[in-house]
Amino acid sequence: MTHIRAPLTFAGAMTQVAGLIGYPTAAKIAGRAERTVYAWAHPTSKTVPPIDQALAFDAAWREAGGAGAPFLDAFAFQLGLVIERQDACARALVADVSNVSRETGEAIAAALSLTNSNASPLDAHRAFAEVTQAGAAIDALQQRVASFLRSGAGPGAGLTGVTR
């Protein structure tokens, strides 16, 4: 059964390189068994060639007339996704901080209005509503900040900035 190799993945890069230079040649470059190269080209494989071998594959690709550098392109694309996710998380954090600032400012202003001698029950209800909204904004900020904490074990350990 043919497996679809997504572009700009390491499996896709290995498939591209081996398709041009041949699996036996790729195995010789890597100093590994041909089945290892096939495994690297499989889209569900958890293993990838080490960086020095990926560099050698890109060089062999170029030497054989290929344009670009499949492993470099895959790495750059995947790094770009990670950076974009991190930037998106930072932007979301800034938005949450901004929201907390606005909501707490409105809550403080509404609460201070209750110190006026002519404050009405409606003013008290408005202040209560503003304080409730500020609390909800702080809760949302707490969740966002928690997403930046490093915790756990395994492949996801230490990842920060998970958007919610």
N, C-alpha and C positions, 0 to 999 in steps of 0.2 A: 504494500500500500504506500502510495506517495504521500509524504508529509509536506505540508506547506511550510516553507522557511520564510519567516517574516523578514522584510528588508531591514537593514541596519541592526541586526543582531549578530552575536558571535557565531551562532550556528549558520546563519545566512552567509556570513563572511567566509567561514570555512568551506561551505558548499561552493561559493563563488570561486575561491582560490583553487580548490581541488578540481572543480569543473574545468578550469583552464590548464592547470599544470598536471593534473591527474592525481589520483589518490596514492599510487605507489611513490611518486615523486614527493608528495606532501609528507608521506610517512618517513621517507629518507631524510628530508629537511628537518623534521621533528626528532628524528632518532627514536621513533616509536613504531609500534605495530600499526599496520594499515587499519585494523579494526578500531584503534584508538582515534584515528583521524575521522573514520566514519562516525564514531560516537560524538566527536566534537561537532560534526555537521548535523547531528540529529537535533531537532528543535526542542525535544523534551529533556535533553541531556543536562545534567547539573554541572558537568565539567567543561572547561574551556582550555585552550592552549595557554601555557604561561606567556607572559608578556614578551619574553625574548623570542619565543617561537612565533608568536603573532607578528612580531616585527620581521622575522625571517620570511614568514608567509607573504606579508605585504611586499617585501623586497622581491621575492620570487614572482609574485603576481605582476609587478611592474616590469621585471626582466622578461617575462613571457609576453609582454605587450598589453597588459591590462592597464586601464586608466584608473587613477585614484588609488586608494589603499583601503581595501574592504574592512580590515580590522580597525584601522585608525578611524575610518568613517563611522563604524559601529560604536566604537568607544566614545567618539565625540558626540554622537547623537544621544547615546545613553547618559553621558555626563550632562548634556544639556537638559535632559528630562529631570535629572536629579536636582540640578541648579534651579530649574523652573519651579519644581515642587517646593524647594526651600524658599525661593523668593515669594511664591504664592502664600506660603505659611507666614512669612514675615509681613507681607502686605495685609493678610487677614488679622495678624496681631495688631498692626498699626490701626486698622479699622476698628477693632474691638476696643483698643485703648482710647481712641477718639470718641467712640460711643459712650464709654464709661465716663469720660471727661464731661461730655455734654449732659448725660443723664444725671450725674452727681451734681453738676452745677445747677441744673434745673431743680433738683431735689433740695439743695441747700437754699436756693432763692425762695422756693415755695415754703420751706420750713421757717426761714427767717421772716417771711411775711406774716406768720402767725404771731410774731411778737408785737405787731401793730395793734393798737388799742381798738381799731375798727375791724379786726379780722373776723370773718364770718365762719359759720360751720362749713360753707362751701369751700372756703380757703383751706380749712383743715382737711376736707376730703381731697382737694386738689394736691395738697402737700403729701398726704398719705399715698396717693396714686403716683406722684413723682418719686417718692422714696422707694416704692415697690418697683417701679421701672428701673431705678438706679440699682437696686439689689439684683434684679434680673440681669442687668448689663454687667455687673461685677461677677455674677455666677458664670456668665458666658466667657468673660475674660479669664476667670480661673480655669475653666476648661481649656481654653486656648493655651494658656501658659503651661498647663499640665502636659500638653502635647509636645512641649519642648524638653521635658524631663527625660533623661537617659535612664532606661530601666530595662529589666528583663535579661534574657539570655538567648543565644541563637542568632540567626542571620539578621533579625530585625533589631538586635540590641544596639543601643546607642543612636538609633535613627531619631532625628528631631524634626519638629515642625510638621506634624500630621494634620492636614486640614480636616475640619469637621463640618 
